[in-house]
Structure formats: C-alpha cells, structure tokens
C-alpha cells in the first residue's frame, strides 16, 4: 500500500453536546512505512459497518387509551432491571474524570451559559483511545482512570448500556459514527471493535462532497432530535479530512410531577448581564432539601428515570466559585448522599429556559494530560490506518442545548451542561427560588451526569 503524502485531517463530533475533533496530517514528521498487510475495509457506499442497537421493551402506559397487560408491564420492568444490573464497580474511576473535566470545561464562564456532557465526552475519548496506541492511548487511559484498553472497553459498554433507553417513557439515546475517506484503507479489526464496544456505525464517501456533508448533518440531526440544527448546518468535511468521528447524546423526559401552567408567573431573573424578565414555573411539595457550605439544592424528579439537580449558590457566591472548589461536582457524583438534607415542604420557583453553548475543548484536554494526539510528531493513530502518518488533533468543538418547561426537559449534545445555603433550613418549609445564576445536572438511573450546565442568563 502506498503512503499518502498529502495533508489530512480527522474530525470527532460528539452530539447532544457537540464535540468536534479535527485531526490533520503533519508534513513535518516522517511517515512510517506500512507493516504487514492487515485486513481492511474499503467501500464506495456510505454505509460500511452498522452498529446493532438493542431493542427496549416499550413502556405500557403511553397515551390516554393504552392497552395494559400485567405481562407487558412485567416485561418492561425486567428490561429496566437488566439495564440497571451492570457489573459491580463499573463506574470506578469516573468520579475523578467527571469532576476534573467538569471543573476544567465549566469554570471561567464569564457570565455566559455553559453546558457540558460528561458522558458524551467520555464516550468520545473512549473511541479516541481505541483508534490510538502507545503514549497517545496511555494519556487517554490515565485521564479516564483505566490501565488497559480492555478495561476501558468493558467500562464503556456498561456505561453505554446503563444510559441507553428508548422505551417511550424516556428517550436517552447515545450514538456514535465514523465518517471515512473512500480513498483510504482502514483497518477492519478497529472498525469492528468500534461497532462492538461503542455502537459506532461507519460510513465511507468522498470527503468534501456536498452529498457526504449532507449525510453527516442528517445523521447528527436524526440522533439529536433536530435540537442542534443551528449548530450542525455549518458542519462540513474538508477534502483533506482523514476521518470524522461523531458521538451524540439525546435526552427527553417528563417531570415525574409536572408544573401546572396555571401557576407559571412572570418574574425577574437577576442575570450576570443584568436583570431580565422571564416566566417562572412554581411548585410546592415535600421533598429533600440539601444544604452545604456555599450552596443549597433540590432534585426535580423525571418520570421513570433519574432527575435534574438544581443547585443554587449562596448570596455572594458565584457559580464559578462552586465549580472551582469541587464541592458541587462531589455533590452531583454522590447524588447528595454525603450532604446534609431534610425532608420538608419546598416552594420551588424555577425559570423556563432554553440554553445552549459551544466551546473548544482542545486546551482543556491538554491541561488534563491528553497532549500527544495534538502533536503530529508524537501522535500514534496506527490502529486506524497504516496508509498515513503524522496525524494530529487540531480541534475539539463541543456544543449542547437544554430546554426546560412545565412538562419536562429535552437536551442534546454533539462533539463534529432566595435559599438558605450553608444555614440549616427552617423546620417545616423553605423557598427555593432560582432567580439568579445557578447550576443544573441531569442524571440517569445510573446516577452518572448526562449533562451539567451553568445558567447565567435566561
């Protein structure tokens, strides 16, 4: 096989938070000669490898005229329990990665809304580890707290299965894909591993062609429910792209206890940029109220699945300060188990919001220790192809959007998130008013944060 001399790039685009990683070919470094011939895959058609997604048993109580049967309900419960039943300790090491990466990517928000999907970026990094080797892979494994690619494969499969759900009651869809250059041969074993362990489908086409760009955008929009069409419309593959890798998370669920529109009122949100008028949803009822040093929190449950944590800094404390000292990340990862709380009446006042953000994760990943993949002389992408060398990561763009109203919340991301803080609450009742910048986290049944965000403006 001949060695490609022309400049090449590789993009990684996780969705539902948008994460775009671009890899270019460096002409400054000598390319290695190909070794022994390995089985490769090269096809003209877009679809090369299709991942097989699991079927979920549908929730029996859908619509007003549902046809209920005890057998159907029992089958749904058993399917849910099977997804909960992941290997013991499968989340080991994730606490540190989620805490460190959330702090890295969410602090210094400078008064802007910011959303980060830890699970989405985790899956993207797992795939990046799969297509690298040597020190490039080791740096990613170190960040994710694993000693081998085999350990990472097992963990990522468990994380994927624990968070994938599409049963009609809750939509929590994780998807991955690779977009390959039809003129390059890729190593088939790696493509098969990506499909097996990360549910990644592979496509092959002409880089830079309008048809191939449209196919990528269509895939991204389908996987994120069209929630990120504003971001995906500008995505295209340069003719010099070696490969694009896209991972997405799309989430849609109803509140377990919906807000009545009759109680929604106009109020003032004291945004970082100044006061603004918005609609506040209101709800009163008994729930756990958490308080810690510098913040207080409640969780708004989601129907049949996880919840949204609402975290309000004390007066005079900024959201950046909370994230900087790590206490909020510890609170989210522990699901409040290590924090003081009391079950009392909480009068919740929460703004309706539709927030989005886009950020480049490149410098943050370097600060977290992933450096070699950004250097064409040091990177090792040999598991993916032996036709080109000197490939390096040049861009990691991450975008996300979260919508919240009386019915529930919808969130998507792709990679091509007046109260009594530290003081003990009153004996019976407390007002929890989110009328100034706050933090939210959407967690699934596994407790892992799908999305963490800062709302500075509504």
C-alpha positions in Angstrom: 0.0 0.0 0.0 1.3 3.5 -0.8 1.8 6.1 1.8 -0.3 9.2 1.4 1.8 12.4 1.4 -1.0 15.0 1.2 -2.3 16.9 4.2 -5.1 15.1 6.0 -7.4 15.8 9.0 -9.6 13.9 11.3 -12.8 15.2 13.0 -14.5 13.9 16.0 -18.1 15.2 16.6 -20.0 14.0 19.7 -23.6 15.3 19.7 -26.2 16.3 22.1 -23.3 18.3 23.2 -21.4 18.9 20.1 -17.8 17.8 20.2 -15.8 18.2 17.1 -12.2 16.9 17.0 -10.2 17.6 13.9 -7.0 15.7 13.0 -4.6 16.9 10.4 -1.6 15.3 8.7 1.7 17.0 9.6 4.2 17.2 6.8 7.0 18.0 9.2 7.2 14.4 10.5 8.4 11.4 8.7 5.7 8.9 7.9 6.4 5.3 8.8 6.4 2.6 6.2 3.4 0.3 6.3 3.9 -3.0 8.0 2.4 -6.4 7.2 -0.8 -6.3 5.3 -3.8 -6.3 7.6 -7.5 -6.9 6.7 -9.0 -3.6 5.7 -12.4 -2.3 4.7 -12.9 0.0 1.7 -16.3 0.5 0.1 -17.8 3.1 -2.2 -21.2 3.2 -0.4 -21.7 5.4 2.6 -22.6 2.6 5.0 -19.7 0.3 5.8 -20.4 -1.1 9.3 -23.8 -0.7 11.0 -23.9 -1.0 14.8 -26.7 -3.1 16.2 -28.7 -1.2 18.8 -30.6 -3.1 21.5 -34.4 -3.2 21.4 -36.0 -1.8 24.5 -39.4 -3.0 25.8 -41.9 -0.3 25.4 -43.5 1.4 28.4 -47.0 0.1 28.7 -48.7 3.4 29.8 -48.3 5.5 26.7 -51.2 7.7 25.6 -54.7 8.0 27.1 -56.0 4.8 25.6 -53.2 2.4 26.4 -53.8 -1.3 26.3 -52.4 -2.5 29.6 -51.5 -6.1 30.5 -49.7 -7.5 33.5 -47.4 -9.5 31.2 -46.4 -6.4 29.2 -45.7 -4.4 32.4 -43.6 -7.2 33.9 -41.6 -7.4 30.7 -40.9 -3.7 30.8 -39.8 -3.9 34.5 -37.5 -6.8 33.7 -35.9 -4.9 30.8 -35.3 -1.9 33.0 -33.8 -4.0 35.8 -31.5 -5.6 33.2 -30.1 -2.2 32.3 -29.6 -1.3 35.9 -27.8 -4.6 36.5 -24.3 -3.6 35.3 -21.1 -5.1 36.7 -20.3 -4.1 40.2 -17.8 -1.2 40.3 -18.3 -0.3 36.6 -18.3 3.4 37.4 -14.9 3.2 39.2 -12.6 6.0 38.1 -15.4 8.0 36.5 -15.9 10.3 39.6 -12.4 11.7 39.1 -12.7 12.2 35.4 -16.2 13.8 35.6 -15.1 16.1 38.4 -11.8 17.2 36.8 -13.3 17.6 33.4 -16.4 19.5 34.6 -14.2 21.9 36.5 -11.9 22.3 33.5 -14.7 22.9 31.0 -17.3 24.8 33.0 -15.4 27.3 35.1 -14.5 30.8 33.9 -17.9 31.0 32.2 -17.5 34.8 32.1 -21.3 35.3 32.6 -22.3 33.1 29.7 -24.4 30.0 29.7 -22.3 26.8 29.5 -23.3 23.2 29.2 -21.1 20.1 29.3 -22.0 16.4 28.8 -19.6 14.3 30.8 -21.0 11.0 29.4 -20.8 12.3 25.8 -17.2 13.4 26.1 -16.3 10.2 28.0 -17.6 8.1 25.1 -15.7 10.2 22.6 -12.5 9.8 24.5 -13.1 6.0 24.7 -13.3 5.9 20.9 -10.2 8.1 20.6 -8.3 5.6 22.8 -9.5 2.8 20.5 -8.0 4.4 17.4 -4.7 5.4 19.1 -1.8 3.4 20.5 1.4 3.9 22.5 1.7 7.1 24.7 -1.3 8.6 22.8 -3.5 5.9 24.2 -1.9 5.8 27.6 -2.6 9.5 28.2 -6.3 9.0 27.5 -6.4 5.9 29.7 -4.8 7.8 32.5 -7.4 10.6 32.3 -10.2 8.0 32.3 -8.7 6.1 35.2 -8.1 2.8 33.4 -4.9 0.7 33.0 -5.8 -1.0 29.7 -7.9 -0.7 26.6 -9.7 -4.0 27.7 -10.7 -2.4 31.0 -12.0 0.7 29.1 -14.0 -1.4 26.6 -15.7 -3.2 29.5 -16.5 0.0 31.3 -17.7 2.0 28.3 -20.0 -0.9 27.3 -21.5 -0.8 30.8 -21.9 3.0 30.8 -23.5 2.8 27.4 -26.0 0.1 28.4 -26.8 1.8 31.7 -27.7 5.1 30.0 -29.3 4.0 26.7 -33.1 3.9 26.8 -35.8 4.4 24.2 -38.9 2.9 25.6 -41.5 5.6 25.0 -41.4 6.9 28.6 -37.8 8.2 28.4 -35.5 8.9 25.5 -31.9 8.7 26.3 -30.0 7.8 23.1 -26.3 7.5 22.8 -25.0 7.2 19.3 -21.6 7.1 17.6 -20.4 7.0 14.0 -17.2 7.2 11.9 -17.0 9.1 8.6 -14.2 7.6 6.4 -12.4 8.8 3.3 -13.2 6.4 0.5 -9.6 6.8 -0.9 -8.0 5.4 2.3 -8.0 1.8 3.5 -8.9 1.5 7.2 -8.0 -1.5 9.4 -11.1 -3.7 9.7 -10.4 -5.0 13.3 -10.5 -1.5 14.7 -13.8 -0.7 12.9 -15.3 -3.9 14.2 -14.1 -3.0 17.8 -15.7 0.4 17.5 -19.0 -1.1 16.4 -18.9 -3.8 19.1 -17.8 -1.8 22.2 -19.1 1.7 21.3 -22.0 1.0 19.0 -20.3 3.1 16.3 -21.5 2.8 12.7 -19.0 3.5 9.9 -19.6 5.4 6.6 -17.4 5.9 3.6 -17.6 8.6 1.0 -15.9 11.5 -0.8 -14.5 14.0 1.7 -15.6 17.5 0.8 -18.5 16.5 -1.3 -21.9 18.1 -0.8 -23.6 14.7 -0.6 -21.3 13.4 2.1 -21.6 16.6 4.1 -25.4 16.4 3.9 -25.3 12.7 5.0 -23.3 13.6 8.1 -25.6 16.5 9.0 -28.6 14.4 8.5 -27.2 11.7 10.9 -26.4 14.3 13.5 -29.8 15.8 13.4 -31.5 12.4 13.5 -29.6 11.4 16.6 -30.3 14.7 18.4 -33.9 15.1 17.5 -33.2 18.2 15.5 -32.4 20.1 18.6 -29.0 21.2 17.3 -29.8 22.0 13.7 -28.4 25.5 14.2 -25.0 24.1 15.0 -25.0 21.2 12.5 -25.8 23.4 9.5 -22.3 24.7 9.4 -20.6 21.3 9.8 -18.7 20.1 6.7 -15.8 17.8 5.9 -12.8 19.3 4.3 -11.3 17.4 1.4 -8.2 16.8 3.5 -10.1 15.2 6.3 -8.8 11.7 7.2 -11.8 10.7 9.3 -14.7 12.2 11.3 -15.9 10.6 14.5 -19.2 11.6 15.9 -20.8 10.8 19.2 -24.2 12.0 20.3 -26.4 12.1 23.4 -30.1 13.0 23.0 -32.3 13.1 26.1 -36.0 13.8 26.5 -38.1 13.1 29.6 -41.1 14.4 31.5 -41.1 15.5 35.1 -42.4 12.9 37.5 -44.5 15.8 38.9 -45.2 18.3 36.2 -45.6 22.0 36.8 -49.1 23.4 36.3 -49.1 26.2 33.7 -51.8 27.9 35.8 -49.1 28.8 38.4 -46.4 30.0 35.9 -45.8 33.7 36.5 -43.6 36.4 35.1 -40.7 37.4 37.3 -37.2 38.9 37.3 -34.1 36.8 36.8 -31.0 38.6 38.1 -28.7 37.5 35.3 -24.9 38.1 35.2 -25.6 40.6 32.4 -28.4 42.4 34.2 -32.0 41.8 35.3 -34.2 40.2 32.7 -37.9 39.3 32.7 -38.9 35.6 32.3 -41.5 33.0 33.2 -41.1 31.2 36.5 -42.7 27.7 37.0 -43.9 27.2 40.5 -44.5 24.0 42.6 -44.8 23.3 46.3 -44.5 19.9 48.0 -42.5 17.7 50.3 -39.1 16.8 49.0 -35.5 16.5 50.2 -33.8 19.9 50.6 -30.0 19.7 50.6 -27.6 22.3 52.0 -23.8 22.5 52.2 -21.1 25.1 52.5 -21.9 27.8 50.0 -24.9 26.2 48.2 -28.3 24.6 48.6 -30.0 22.1 46.2 -33.1 20.1 45.4 -33.8 17.5 42.7 -36.7 17.6 40.3 -37.5 14.0 39.5 -38.0 12.8 36.0 -40.7 10.2 35.1 -39.3 6.7 35.5 -35.7 7.9 35.1 -33.3 10.0 37.1 -33.7 13.7 37.7 -32.5 17.2 37.3 -30.4 18.6 40.2 -30.9 22.3 40.8 -28.0 23.9 42.7 -28.2 27.5 43.9 -25.1 29.3 45.2 -25.5 31.3 48.4 -25.8 35.0 48.1 -22.5 36.5 47.2 -21.1 33.2 45.9 -20.7 32.7 42.1 -21.3 29.5 40.1 -17.6 29.5 39.1 -16.5 29.6 42.7 -18.6 26.5 43.4 -17.2 24.6 40.5 -13.7 25.7 41.2 -13.6 24.2 44.7 -15.0 20.9 43.6 -17.8 20.7 46.2 -20.6 20.8 43.6 -19.0 18.0 41.5 -18.7 15.8 44.6 -22.3 16.6 45.5 -23.6 15.6 42.0 -21.5 12.4 41.8 -22.6 11.3 45.3 -26.3 12.1 44.5 -26.3 14.2 47.7 -25.6 11.2 49.9 -22.8 12.9 51.8 -24.6 16.2 52.2 -26.9 17.4 55.0 -30.6 17.3 54.0 -34.1 17.4 55.4 -37.4 16.3 54.0 -39.6 19.4 54.2 -42.0 21.5 52.2 -40.1 23.2 49.4 -41.7 26.1 47.5 -39.8 25.8 44.2 -39.7 28.7 41.7 -37.8 27.7 38.5 -37.4 29.7 35.3 -38.3 28.2 32.0 -35.2 28.2 29.9 -33.7 27.2 26.6 -29.9 27.5 26.9 -27.1 26.4 24.6 -23.3 26.7 24.4 -20.4 25.9 22.3 -16.8 25.7 23.3 -13.4 24.3 22.2 -12.1 21.6 24.5 -8.6 21.4 23.0 -6.7 23.4 25.6 -8.7 21.8 28.4 -7.8 18.3 27.3 -4.2 19.3 27.1 -4.4 20.7 30.7 -5.9 17.3 31.7 -2.9 15.5 30.3 -4.0 14.5 26.8 -1.3 16.1 24.7 0.3 13.7 22.2 -2.8 13.4 20.0 -2.4 17.2 19.3 1.2 16.7 18.0 1.7 15.1 14.6 5.3 14.1 15.6 4.2 12.3 18.8 0.7 11.0 18.0 0.0 7.4 17.2 -3.1 6.6 15.2 -1.7 3.3 13.8 -4.8 1.2 14.9 -6.9 3.1 12.4 -4.8 3.1 9.2 -1.3 2.4 8.1 -1.6 4.5 5.0 -1.0 7.8 6.6 1.2 9.0 9.5 1.7 12.3 11.2 -2.0 12.7 12.0 -2.8 15.1 14.9 -5.8 16.5 16.6 -6.3 20.2 15.8 -9.8 21.0 17.1 -12.3 19.8 19.7 -15.5 21.7 19.5 -18.3 20.8 21.9 -21.9 22.2 21.7 -25.0 21.4 23.7 -28.6 22.6 24.3 -31.1 22.1 27.1 -34.8 23.1 27.1 -36.9 23.1 30.2 -40.6 23.8 30.5 -43.6 22.7 32.6 -43.7 19.2 31.0 -40.1 18.3 31.3 -36.6 18.7 29.8 -35.0 18.0 26.5 -31.3 18.0 26.0 -28.8 17.3 23.2 -25.1 17.4 22.7 -22.6 16.5 20.0 -18.8 16.6 19.8 -18.0 17.3 15.0 -24.5 21.4 31.0 -34.0 33.1 47.8 -32.5 30.0 49.5 -30.6 29.1 52.7 -27.2 27.8 51.5 -25.0 26.7 54.4 -27.5 27.5 57.0 -29.9 24.8 58.3 -33.4 25.4 56.7 -36.5 26.3 58.8 -38.1 23.3 60.5 -41.1 22.9 58.1 -40.8 24.9 54.9 -38.3 26.7 52.6 -38.5 28.9 49.5 -36.1 27.7 46.8 -36.1 30.5 44.1 -33.8 30.1 41.1 -33.8 33.8 40.3 -30.0 34.2 39.9 -27.3 32.2 38.2 -27.5 28.5 39.1 -26.1 25.1 38.2 -28.1 22.1 37.0 -27.2 18.5 36.3 -29.3 15.9 34.5 -28.6 12.3 35.8 -29.9 9.0 34.6 -30.8 5.9 36.6 -27.1 5.1 36.9 -26.5 8.4 38.7 -24.0 9.5 36.1 -24.4 13.0 34.9 -25.5 13.2 31.3 -25.4 17.0 31.3 -24.0 19.6 33.7 -24.7 23.3 33.0 -24.5 26.8 34.2 -27.4 29.1 33.7 -26.1 32.7 33.8 -28.8 34.1 31.6 -32.3 33.0 30.6 
